[in-house]
């Protein structure tokens, strides 16, 4: 059974930024329903309407939170449509999100997984906008969970949760793989979908070669300072994935990198 935290903790992940009142209003709704809730701003800088990016951010960050955390995830380009609002739980956490694939990666990593549709009127505000379900549907649902409402009271089971097509395994070849850029951080570093288990352990780090567009990086280095300023490098980042960067520069800006772009990683 998924544990409950006391006092409850709600972590918010959105593409709304902090320049407008949207995130603050969602927090106000949560605290109006569950005054004891603790709120954490996980990230509000997801690129607008980029569900794949939000899925990546949630995947690499959620495991550092205490068991019982409720993740309120609102990146919702289909707001107002027939897409469902859902609540899910794993063996450790609860998730509130639109049924648009945002929970794809955490679902893949979870040993236990159950999804329900937000159908119970008590889990929504009485008056609902067609353009701000983050405030009117998702925030109240997270708050009710934080207040201790049973997971089963949210609504009926969802058998076919949507999965993202972009998030897929790397393309494996005999002496190489093709990976994708899954996230671009504030520094212009490119985070990929390549993890250490995908590479042969017997190959030396300096034997790997990465080609992205017209650029080639040779060798996996331990950190930024292992190469001179303005030189490119690849390394295992703190999120557990292969990252591509330019020491004291921005790989995203210099190479005009985009989410979802492919690169090739090869070895002898």
C-alpha positions in Angstrom: 0.0 0.0 0.0 1.2 3.5 -0.9 2.2 5.3 2.4 0.8 8.6 3.6 2.9 11.4 4.8 1.9 13.5 7.8 1.9 16.4 7.3 1.2 15.7 3.6 3.7 16.9 0.9 2.5 18.1 -2.6 5.2 18.7 -5.3 4.1 20.8 -8.2 5.4 20.3 -11.8 4.1 22.6 -14.5 5.0 24.6 -17.6 3.3 27.7 -16.2 6.4 29.6 -15.1 6.3 32.0 -12.1 5.5 35.3 -13.8 1.8 34.9 -13.7 -0.7 34.0 -11.0 -1.4 30.4 -12.2 0.9 28.5 -9.9 0.1 30.6 -6.9 -3.6 30.1 -7.5 -3.2 26.3 -7.6 -1.3 26.5 -4.4 -4.1 28.6 -2.9 -6.7 26.0 -3.8 -4.6 23.2 -2.2 -4.2 25.1 1.0 -7.9 26.1 1.1 -8.8 22.4 1.1 -5.9 21.1 3.0 -4.3 23.8 5.2 -1.7 21.4 6.6 -0.2 20.5 3.2 3.4 21.3 2.6 4.1 22.5 -1.0 7.3 22.1 -3.0 7.8 23.8 -6.4 9.6 20.9 -8.2 9.7 22.8 -11.5 7.6 25.4 -13.4 10.0 25.9 -16.2 9.0 23.0 -18.5 8.9 24.2 -22.1 5.3 25.3 -22.8 3.1 22.3 -23.7 6.1 19.8 -23.9 4.6 16.7 -22.3 7.7 14.6 -23.1 10.0 17.1 -21.3 7.7 17.1 -18.3 7.7 13.2 -18.2 11.5 13.3 -18.2 11.8 15.9 -15.4 9.3 13.9 -13.3 11.2 10.6 -13.9 14.6 11.8 -12.9 13.5 13.8 -9.8 10.6 12.0 -8.1 12.7 9.3 -6.5 14.5 11.8 -4.2 11.2 12.7 -2.4 9.9 10.9 0.7 7.5 8.1 0.2 3.9 9.3 0.2 4.6 12.5 -1.7 1.8 13.6 -4.0 3.1 14.9 -7.4 0.8 17.4 -9.0 1.8 17.5 -12.7 0.1 19.9 -15.1 1.5 20.2 -18.6 -1.8 20.0 -20.4 -2.0 21.2 -24.1 -5.3 19.4 -24.5 -7.1 21.2 -21.6 -10.8 21.5 -22.3 -10.9 18.4 -24.5 -12.1 14.9 -23.7 -8.8 13.8 -22.2 -9.2 12.4 -18.7 -7.8 13.8 -15.5 -6.2 10.9 -13.7 -4.7 10.0 -10.3 -2.2 7.2 -10.1 -0.2 5.5 -7.3 2.9 3.5 -7.3 4.4 1.5 -4.4 5.7 4.8 -3.0 4.0 7.9 -4.5 0.8 9.4 -5.8 0.5 11.3 -9.1 -2.2 13.7 -10.3 -2.0 14.6 -14.0 -3.8 14.7 -17.4 -4.0 11.4 -19.2 -1.7 12.6 -22.0 1.4 10.4 -21.4 3.1 12.6 -18.8 3.2 9.7 -16.4 4.7 7.2 -19.0 8.2 7.0 -17.5 7.3 6.8 -13.8 4.8 4.1 -14.7 7.5 2.1 -16.5 9.8 2.3 -13.4 7.1 1.4 -10.8 6.6 -2.1 -9.5 3.0 -1.3 -8.5 0.8 0.9 -10.6 -2.9 1.8 -10.5 -4.7 4.6 -12.3 -8.2 6.1 -11.7 -10.1 8.8 -13.4 -11.0 12.0 -11.5 -14.8 11.5 -11.6 -16.0 12.2 -8.0 -17.3 15.8 -7.9 -15.8 16.2 -4.4 -12.4 16.1 -6.1 -13.1 19.2 -8.2 -14.1 22.8 -7.7 -17.8 23.4 -8.2 -17.2 26.0 -10.9 -14.7 25.0 -13.5 -13.1 26.9 -16.3 -12.5 25.1 -19.7 -8.9 26.5 -19.8 -7.6 26.1 -16.2 -8.1 22.6 -15.0 -4.8 22.9 -13.1 -6.7 25.1 -10.6 -10.2 23.6 -10.9 -9.6 19.9 -11.2 -6.0 18.8 -10.6 -5.2 21.0 -7.6 -8.4 20.0 -5.8 -7.8 16.3 -6.5 -4.2 16.5 -5.1 -5.6 18.4 -2.0 -8.2 15.8 -1.3 -5.6 13.1 -1.4 -3.4 15.2 0.9 -6.4 15.5 3.2 -6.6 11.7 3.5 -9.4 10.8 1.1 -9.1 7.2 -0.1 -7.5 6.7 -3.5 -10.4 4.5 -4.5 -12.9 7.4 -4.0 -11.4 9.4 -6.8 -13.3 7.5 -9.6 -13.3 4.4 -11.7 -10.2 2.5 -12.9 -8.4 3.6 -16.1 -7.3 0.6 -18.1 -5.6 2.3 -21.0 -3.3 5.1 -19.7 -1.8 7.0 -22.7 1.9 6.4 -23.4 4.2 8.8 -25.2 5.5 7.6 -28.5 8.5 9.9 -28.4 9.9 8.2 -25.3 11.3 4.9 -26.6 14.3 2.8 -26.2 17.5 3.8 -27.9 18.3 2.2 -31.3 20.8 -0.5 -30.6 23.5 -1.5 -33.2 26.4 -3.9 -33.0 28.9 -1.3 -31.9 26.8 1.7 -31.1 23.5 3.1 -30.3 21.4 6.1 -31.3 19.9 8.2 -28.5 17.7 11.3 -28.2 17.9 14.6 -26.4 15.2 14.5 -23.8 15.8 17.7 -21.8 17.7 20.9 -22.1 18.6 22.5 -18.8 19.1 26.2 -17.9 22.9 26.0 -18.7 22.2 24.7 -22.2 23.3 21.1 -21.3 21.6 18.3 -23.3 20.3 15.5 -21.2 19.7 12.2 -23.2 17.9 8.9 -22.8 21.2 6.9 -22.6 21.9 5.3 -19.3 25.0 3.4 -18.2 23.5 0.0 -18.5 23.1 0.4 -22.2 26.9 0.6 -22.8 29.4 -2.3 -22.7 31.2 -2.2 -19.4 34.5 -3.5 -20.9 35.0 -0.5 -23.2 37.2 2.2 -21.9 35.6 5.6 -21.4 38.0 7.3 -23.8 37.0 4.9 -26.6 33.4 6.2 -27.0 32.6 8.6 -29.8 29.5 10.8 -30.0 28.3 12.5 -33.2 25.6 15.1 -33.0 24.8 17.1 -36.2 28.3 18.0 -37.5 30.0 17.8 -34.1 32.0 14.9 -32.7 32.9 14.3 -29.0 35.5 11.7 -28.1 35.6 10.0 -24.7 33.3 10.1 -21.7 34.8 12.5 -19.2 34.1 12.7 -15.5 33.1 16.4 -15.2 33.2 19.8 -16.9 36.7 20.8 -15.8 38.2 17.7 -17.5 38.2 19.7 -20.7 39.3 23.2 -21.5 36.8 26.1 -21.6 34.5 26.2 -24.6 35.3 22.6 -25.4 32.5 20.0 -25.8 32.2 17.0 -23.6 29.9 14.1 -22.7 29.6 12.7 -19.2 27.3 10.9 -16.8 25.2 13.7 -15.2 23.6 13.9 -11.8 20.3 12.6 -13.2 21.9 9.3 -14.2 21.9 9.9 -17.9 24.5 10.8 -20.5 24.7 14.5 -20.9 26.3 16.6 -23.7 27.7 20.0 -22.9 30.2 22.7 -23.6 32.4 23.6 -20.6 31.5 27.2 -19.6 29.2 27.4 -22.7 25.8 26.4 -23.9 25.6 23.4 -26.2 21.9 24.1 -26.9 22.6 27.6 -28.1 25.8 27.0 -30.0 24.5 23.9 -31.8 20.8 25.0 -32.0 19.8 21.8 -30.3 16.2 20.7 -30.0 14.2 18.3 -27.9 13.9 14.9 -29.5 16.9 15.2 -31.8 19.0 12.1 -32.4 22.7 11.5 -31.9 25.0 8.5 -32.5 27.2 7.0 -29.9 29.8 4.4 -31.1 32.6 2.3 -29.7 35.3 0.0 -31.2 
